[in-house]
Amino acid sequence: MRIAIIQFGGTNCDRDVLHVLKNVMNVDAELVWFKDKNLDCFDGAVIPGGFSYGDYLRAGAIAARTPIMDSVRKMVSEGKPVIGICNGFQVLTESGLLDGALATNSYPKFLCKWTHLRVDNTDTPFTSRFEKGDVIQIPIAHKEGNFYADQSAISDLNKNNQVVFRYVDEDGTADDESNPNGSKENIAGIINSSRNVIGLMPHPERASEKVLGSDDGLKIFQSMVDYIQTLQ
Amino acid sequence: MQYLADVTVELKSGMLDPEGNTIKRALGHLGYETNDVKTAKKFTIDLDAESFDDARQKVDEMCQKLIANPIIHNYTIDLREA
């Protein structure tokens, strides 16, 4: 099993993800520069966080139009799992692989803090190690994390059970106070309709070892690896 | 023929514009009361095209594919001969 961690100019959480996969989980993972277009030898991909292309135009907009995204699309069509974290989530929405858009935070400031998330869907390749309703702690670090989609798109996401994570308080209640950035219905992470592409604003790679304050994020990567093993 | 297109991209109505709201408050500090302030981004695109219609079509495609995000933005194109 090999997992690709895709790097664009301005990506800066790539090595954190590599550390978690390789050193914490002992999984074969590799950094892949966006000009290396062929991803055929990989079984899954992570699009990590950062500021690809300096957030020029819109966060994730330029990276979403690079040729390597055609290879990511190919992986997705083959049923391989792809996870986009923070800027990676923005890249996935900008490329049309996920619904919605990430607009500027309702209070337009860069937020870097711990959040509580509720796992609303465990029937995905990325959350199988959780129990439905689990409240987990994973930090956010973004200024453009305000998930937006029009009301009919939000209804569809809810109806199809595509909302995977919501921002909540420590008791698991999703309300305005536990919503850090103004996201519609406290949405922190969604999955595509074929259930193999997930995007989330919080950074699971920053919460994958107890020494960092939480290892709740590790289960996301472990679930993904479990899923890849079932495909092999 | 060479054309210049001024493209203005703005948030759809009803979407939160935190930057616009902050500017509105700052204008208030200066004594200017306003009903609303909206921000927008302007792009000037210099291109060659066979005709005015051809230029407009090309710029419209550029807006749909990259310059605007149709989920959150409206855009206008102001086209003229260079």
Chai-1 contact restraints between the chains, C-beta under 6 A:
chainA,res_idxA,chainB,res_idxB,connection_type,confidence,min_distance_angstrom,max_distance_angstrom,comment,restraint_id
A,A101,B,N69,contact,1.0,0.0,6.0,A-B,restraint_1
A,A101,B,I71,contact,1.0,0.0,6.0,A-B,restraint_2
A,A101,B,I72,contact,1.0,0.0,6.0,A-B,restraint_3
A,A103,B,I72,contact,1.0,0.0,6.0,A-B,restraint_4
A,T104,B,P18,contact,1.0,0.0,6.0,A-B,restraint_5
A,S106,B,L16,contact,1.0,0.0,6.0,A-B,restraint_6
A,P108,B,P18,contact,1.0,0.0,6.0,A-B,restraint_7
A,Y148,B,I72,contact,1.0,0.0,6.0,A-B,restraint_8
